[in-house]
């Protein structure tokens, strides 16, 4: 798995094949499709990367907009144990570097995740995030849980 630039064609590919859990999370939180949310987030974020398979297939797009960290992916992102391990290791390095770059500023990376999105919560825990404070959010009033790391 490789972290590469978020060229438009890569973002479009991920958006077209977004996993259902990520699409639902965006619909519940913002009332828009995951593909729409991905386009908005990719344009608005200061940091944006694409996670690609070894053969170059785009698997996910991840970024940071101010203090909000996000990742939207395809089912292929975690399709094998090897990919799950690579995501955990590469993601941890990425988050560590983000926080290192912001050291001395009191920076916190955070987001809210759909409480039923177990795969995303598992990934956030592997990245060292604290998971807490479940509450209803968005137009659907679905349960979301706060994740943060500083």
C-alpha positions as a printed Julia matrix, in Angstrom:
150×3 Matrix{Float64}:
   0.0    0.0     0.0
   1.3    3.45   -0.93
   0.34   6.96    0.13
   0.21   9.15   -2.98
  -1.06  12.53   -4.09
  -4.81  12.95   -4.31
  -5.06  13.51   -8.06
  -8.63  14.22   -9.16
  -8.95  10.88  -10.98
  -7.99   9.05   -7.78
 -10.51  10.99   -5.69
 -13.18  10.34   -8.34
 -12.37   6.61   -8.35
 -12.68   6.34   -4.57
 -15.92   8.34   -4.65
 -17.4    6.03   -7.28
 -16.62   2.9    -5.21
 -17.09   4.26   -1.68
 -17.87   1.65    0.96
 -21.43   1.7     2.23
 -20.48   2.52    5.83
 -18.68   5.7     4.74
 -21.54   6.74    2.46
 -24.08   6.22    5.27
 -21.93   8.17    7.71
 -21.87  11.17    5.36
 -25.59  10.94    4.65
 -26.41  10.75    8.37
 -23.99  13.5     9.41
 -24.39  15.99    6.57
 -27.39  14.91    4.53
 -25.26  14.41    1.39
 -23.76  11.38   -0.33
 -20.3   10.15    0.56
 -19.15  10.98   -2.97
 -20.32  14.6    -2.55
 -18.72  14.82    0.9
 -15.45  13.43   -0.47
 -15.3   16.08   -3.2
 -15.99  18.87   -0.72
 -13.51  17.56    1.86
 -10.75  17.01   -0.7
 -11.07  20.62   -1.91
 -11.4   22.19    1.54
  -8.61  20.3     3.33
  -5.07  21.56    3.85
  -3.7   18.0     3.74
  -5.05  15.38    1.33
  -3.54  12.01    0.4
  -4.7    9.0    -1.57
  -4.0    5.52   -0.29
  -3.39   3.17   -3.21
  -2.9   -0.57   -3.58
   0.51  -1.78   -4.72
  -0.9   -2.03   -8.27
  -1.95   1.64   -8.14
  -5.68   1.16   -7.54
  -7.0    4.05   -5.38
  -8.41   2.63   -2.15
  -9.07   5.68    0.04
  -8.62   9.41    0.38
  -7.59  10.86    3.75
  -7.09  14.42    4.84
  -7.14  17.1     7.47
  -9.21  20.28    7.38
  -7.96  22.46   10.25
  -8.28  19.98   13.14
 -10.74  17.59   11.49
  -9.12  14.36   10.27
 -11.05  12.18    7.86
 -10.76   9.1     5.66
 -13.23   7.79    3.09
 -12.47   4.51    1.39
 -13.53   1.63   -0.8
 -14.17  -1.92    0.33
 -10.76  -2.8    -1.12
  -9.02  -0.73    1.57
  -9.45  -3.43    4.21
 -10.17  -6.42    1.97
  -7.22  -8.5     3.18
  -5.28  -8.89    6.44
  -2.21  -7.48    4.67
  -4.09  -4.33    3.65
  -5.52  -3.88    7.15
  -2.03  -4.12    8.62
  -0.58  -1.74    6.02
  -3.39   0.74    6.72
  -2.77   0.56   10.47
   1.0    1.03   10.13
   0.87   3.67    7.4
  -1.99   5.49    9.08
  -0.19   5.59   12.41
   2.92   7.07   10.75
   0.75   9.63    8.95
  -1.08  10.73   12.12
   2.17  10.83   14.12
   3.73  13.07   11.44
   0.68  15.36   11.35
   0.91  15.86   15.1
   4.7   16.26   14.98
   4.32  19.0    12.34
   1.86  20.8    14.64
   3.84  20.32   17.85
   3.89  23.27   20.21
   0.54  24.52   18.93
  -1.64  22.42   21.23
  -3.12  20.88   18.09
  -5.72  18.17   18.35
  -6.93  15.99   15.49
 -10.56  15.02   15.84
 -13.77  13.96   14.15
 -17.12  12.35   14.84
 -17.72   8.84   13.55
 -20.98   6.95   13.16
 -21.19   4.79   16.27
 -22.14   1.74   14.18
 -19.1    2.2    11.89
 -17.04  -0.38   13.77
 -14.31  -0.6    11.12
 -13.59   3.15   11.28
 -13.62   3.15   15.07
 -11.18   0.22   15.07
  -8.86   2.15   12.7
  -9.05   5.3    14.86
  -8.13   3.3    17.96
  -5.16   1.82   16.09
  -4.1    5.39   15.29
  -4.07   6.19   19.02
  -7.32   8.16   19.11
  -9.51   8.3    22.17
 -13.1    7.26   21.44
 -15.87   8.67   23.63
 -18.96  10.86   23.92
 -21.64   9.19   21.79
 -24.5   11.53   20.92
 -27.11  12.08   18.2
 -25.89  14.27   15.32
 -26.85  15.49   11.88
 -30.22  15.7    10.19
 -30.87  12.02   10.96
 -30.02  12.27   14.69
 -28.03   9.02   14.39
 -25.55   8.19   17.14
 -21.99   9.41   16.54
 -18.97   9.12   18.78
 -16.22  11.68   19.19
 -12.64  10.63   18.39
  -9.61  12.8    19.18
  -5.87  12.67   19.55
  -3.53  15.43   20.63
